[in-house]
Each structure stands twice: as C-alpha cells, then as structure tokens.
C-alpha cells in the first residue's frame, strides 16, 4: 500500500497533472495547428491523361501526401482533362483536381450541377498552348490549319476548349473548317509522326514530356500564336479573359527552334475542391502542395513555378476555408 498523500501533496500532484495537461495541449496545437484532429479517410484526386503533366504531377503529389497525411488514402483517377476534372469535383465524383482557370470559369457560367460549391486552394503553374506541326509544314499560323487534320484534345479537356476558341478567333469553324481529331497527348504525337495528323494542339506545363519525346524522334516546329490573334480571342469576353499573352522560352524544348522564343497563350492552373471537403483536410492538402514544390519540381519542372506569394489568387473561385487557414498560418 502506498501511503496516503497529505493535503499539500495532493495539491502538488493536481498542479503537476494540470501542468502536464497544458503541455500536452500545447504539443497538440504545435503538431496540429488550431488543435484540430489529423485528417483521415479517403480522397479521390482527378488528374489527366497518362502522359500529361497533370498525371505526372498527381503521382508525385500522391507520394508527398502519403507522408504528410498518413491516415488519408489517396486514389488517383485519370481523366480527359480540365473540363472533365471540374465536372467530377463539382458533382462529387472526385474530391480534388487540377484545372485551368478558363475551364473553371466556363463551368461556373454554365450553371451546371455543383458549380456553386466549387472552391479554390492553390494557384499552381501556367499551362502554355502548344501548336505542334512537322518542321516542313506550310502551317505558319492558326489560320493555316484550314482544311488540315488537327488533333484538338479529348472532348473533356481544356485543350479542346482553347483550341476551338483559337480557331474561331482565326476565322476557322472548329467543326467544319478542319478535320478535328479528338485525341489526347498520349496518342497525338504518334499520329503526327505516322502522318495521321497534320498538326495538334496541346496545353500544358513546360516541358511536356510527350512533346519532348516527339521532338527527339522527328523534326517538329511550334507555331507562334501572335498578339493580334490573342486580342481577338480575348475579345470574345467571358472566360476568355483568363487567357494572356506569353512566351515559351528558347530552352523549353532543346530540339525545337533552339535559341528562339515562341509567342503563345498561357492559362493558370488551379487546385480545386468543393465546400464538401472539410477545412482540416483542405488545410493539410494545401500545405503539402506548397511544401513539396521543390521536391516535386526536380521531376516535374512546372511544379517549381508554384509560388506562395501568388498561390492565394484562385480567381474565378473563392478560397476554401481550409486553404484560408493555411495561408493565415504562414502569413509573415
């Protein structure tokens, strides 16, 4: 039997227990900001075509999330691209995705199911529109595609959205002015190489591995998208305001027009979820995206362009509450 504690001994014991509880609470707050519980459960992350940047980025991010959110099971789901990604998240078929700002804006304007529930987490990196042709092709601008067999991306892709708009701005009906081929970046390069296509559009981060690999097998050229075309594109209004003039740097693809930059169109990519996703999970997910930038960027160059200073600007989407909490936590 242990001897009974004196009144003063009991007081010291209670004080010690109280102090221990305070320390434990502080430790919990330090490990889990705001005293929130660790995220758990399962998530679906909708990516893109298998050889595209969305999928590659998603695979690397999945590894980072497994380390940072060990109690969360992440399942990647390939897709046709931005338009399908947005629909999946809006309708509850996926929890997180990447999509271009123009595709998001188009979905919001359409009033389709779940549009009002969409929320932004991170402005990621820019996609660059790439119009690829054989080096000896007579096509020098978008108007030169008239009558050609053109890869325009898959039906649910952001590529299809911007390709159709660019051709319309150039005075070409995208359904009758060309022979449109709805295919993804996983098959368009091979079709161009075999002569099944005269040109193809792609919108992705730089460099895109499938375009790089094609340039190592055959001589290809990037068709410039000049300022006057972009002005006509933006004049359509609506979600076209998310397109901006940009330049692909000379070293984007070593085998394509080396030493020369190429004018083009750029569109921001956003990490998207909905208000269905709880703030604790969204805060942790956002933190991992920002903190894994350099690690992922060693394999996916586009990830290096994620910048905490601009990540908060997810227009046309409102920030998710969990993302807000993260940005407040790192505000200097």
N, C-alpha and C positions, 0 to 999 in steps of 0.2 A: 504493500500500500504506500502511495506517495503521501507525504504529509500535507495537510490542508494548508492552502495559501492564506497568508494574512491579508487583511483588508488592503494594505499598501501593495502587497504582492499581486493581488488580483487587479488592482488599478494599473500596475506596471504592465501586467500581461495584456489587459484590454487596450492600453495605449500602444503596446507593441503590435497587437493584431490590427489596430486601426491604421498604424503607420504602414504595415505590410500591405494592407488593402489599398492605401493611397499609391504606394509604389507600383503595385500590380496594375492599378488603373492607369497610371502614367505610362507604364510599359505598353499596355494595350493601346493607348492613344498614340504612342510613338510608332508602333508597328502598323496599326490600322487607323489612319487619320480620322478624327472625329469620333473615335470609339466605335466605329462601325464593324460589323462582322465581316469575315473574309468571304469573298464571292464564291459561290458554289453552284453546281448544277451543270447544265449542258447548253451549248450555243452552236448555232449554225452560221458559218461565215460564207457568204456567196462571193465567188471570185470572178473567174473569166475563162476564156479558152485555155487549153492546156499549155500552149507555148507562149502565152501572152504575159505581160508584166503583172497584171492583177493576180494571176495564179502563182507566179513565182514569188511575188511579194507575200501573198497569203501563206504559202508554205513556210517561208522564213518567219513570218509573224506568228504562225501557229507554234513554232518551237519556242519563241520568246514568251508567248502566253502560257505555255505549259510550265515554264519555270516560274513566272511571276504569279500565276493563278492556278496553283496545283490542284485545287479542288474543283476546277471547271473543266469539263470535257468539251473540246472544240472539234467540230466537224466541218471540213471544207467541202463546198459544193460548187463544181464548175458551172459556168453559165455562158450565154452568148455575149454578155457584156452589160454595159451600164443600164440600158433600158430594162432588161430582164432583172438585173440586180435590184433596181428600185422597186419594181413591182413585187418581187419576192419579199423584200423587207416590209413594204407598206402593208402587204396582205398577211403577214405573219409566217411566211414560209422560211424566212431567214431572220436572224437577229442583228447581224452587222453586215455591211458590204462596202465596196468602193464604187463610186460612180462619178461621172463628170457633172459639173455644175449645170451645163445646158440640159442634160438628160433629167436631172433633178427638177429644174425649173419647168421643163415641159410637162413632167408628171404632175407637178403642183398646179399648173394652169389647166390641166385636163380635168381636174376634179375626180380622178379615178379613185377606187376604193383605198382607204387608208392614207391618202395624201396628207391630210391634216395632222396625222400622227408622226410624220417623218421629222427627225431631229438630226442635227449635225454634231460631230465630235471633233474632227480634225480636218483642217485644210492640209492636204498631203503634198503632192507634187503636180506639176503640169504635164498634161498629155500634149504631144505635138502631132499635128496632122501630117502624114507622110504619103505622098502620091508617088508610087514606085513604077517605073517603066524600064524596059530594056535600054541599054545605053544608046543604041542606034535608032530608037523610036522617033517618029516625027512629032510626037506629042510634046509641046513646049509649054502649054498652059492648060487649064481645066477645059477651056472651050475646045481644045484639040482632041478631047475624048469623044466627040460626036461620032456615032457610028461604031465605036470600039466595044470590045468585050471587057467590061470593067468589074473587078471584084469590089464590092461595096460593103463588105462586112456581113455578119449574120443579122437576121431580122430584129433580134432583141439587143443589138449592140449600139453603143454610142457612135461607132464608126459609121453605121448606116445613117444615123441621124445627121451627122455633119457632112457626110459625102453627098447626100441628097440635097442638102441646103447649099453646098458649094456649087454643085452642078446647076441648080436653079438660079443661083446668083450669076453664073456664067452664061445663062440663056439656054441651058440644056434641060429638057424634060428628063428627070432621072428614071422614068419608066419606059419612055419610048425613044428618047434621043440617043440612048446607048443600049447595049445588051447587058443588063445588070446580072451579075452573078453573086448570089448571096452565099458567102463563104467566110470563114474566119481566118485569122493569121496562121492557124495550124495547117491550112491547105493552100491558101492563096500564093505563097511563094513558089511552091512546087508547080502550080498551074501556070504561073508566069514562065517558069523555067521550061516547061514542056510545050509552051506555045498555046495553051488553052486560054490564056488571058493576055490582053494587050497592056493592061495596067491594073493596079489595085490601090485602094485607099486603106490606110491604117492610121489609127490614132492611139498613141501610146507613149510611154516614157522613153527616154533616150539613154543608151541604145536599146532597141528591141532585138532580142537575140535571134528571132526568126528572120528579121531583115538583115541583120549582120551575117548570119549563116548564108543567106541567099547571095549576098554581095561577094562572098568568098568562093561561090560556085560559078557565078556568071557576072558579066559586067552590067550593072544597072545604074539608073540615074534617078535623083529625086527632082520632081517637077516643082518649080517655085510657085508659091501662092502669093501673088503680089498684093500691095496695099489697096489698089483700086478694086480688086475682087473682094477683099475683106471688107471694104467700105460698103459694097453692095450687099454683102452677106449681113452685116450689122444693120443695114437699113430696113431689113425685114421686121425688126423690132422683136418684142417678146424675149424669149430665152436666148436669142442670138446676141444679146448684149454681153453674154459670158464668153464670147469669142474675142480674142485680142491678137493683134499682130505680134509676131515673134520671129526669132531667127534660130535655126538649127546651127550650132557651131560647126566649124570646119572639121573638128575631130570627132563629131558624133558617130560617124562610121568611117573608119580609116580607108576603106576601099571604094567609097562613093564620093566623087568630086573632091578628092583630098585637097585641103588648103582653101576651100571656098565655102562660105556660109550660105544657107538656103533660107529665104524668107518663107514663112508659113503661118499657120494659125495655132494658137495654144489655148487650152481649156484646163481649168483647175479640176483636180480630183478631190473628192471629199470622202471622209469616213462617215458612214451614215448608219443610224439606227432609228428606233422609234421611242415614243414615250412609254411603250410597254416594258422596255428594258429598265431594270431598277438602277438607281443612281450609284449604288456601291459597285455593281458590275461595270457600269459605264465609266466610272472614275478610274477603276483599275485598268480597264481596257485602254483608255486614253493615255494613262501613264505609261503603259508598256509600249504603245506606238511611239511616243516621244522618246522614251529612254532607250529603245532598241534601234534608233536611227542609224548610228554609226556601225553597229554590229551587222544589221541587215544590209546597210549600204555597201559593205565590202563585196557583196554578191549581187545586189540589185541596186545599180547606180542611182536610180530615181529616188530611192529612199534617203539618200544623202541630202536631198533638197527639202526634206521636212524641216520646218523652222518654227521653233516655239514662238517666235515673235509674230508670225503670221498664221499660225495654226488655228487661232481662235476665230478667224474670219471665214465662217462657213456659209456665207450668203449663197443661195437664197434660203437656207434653212436656219431656224433658230437653234441655238446651242442646247444640247441636252443638259438637264440639271446636273448629272454626274460629271459631264465634261466641265461645266462651270466650276464645280467644286475642285476639280484638278487644277484648273488654271488659277484659281484663287490661292491654292496651296503653294504654288511656285511663283506667285507674284512677288517681285523684289520689294 
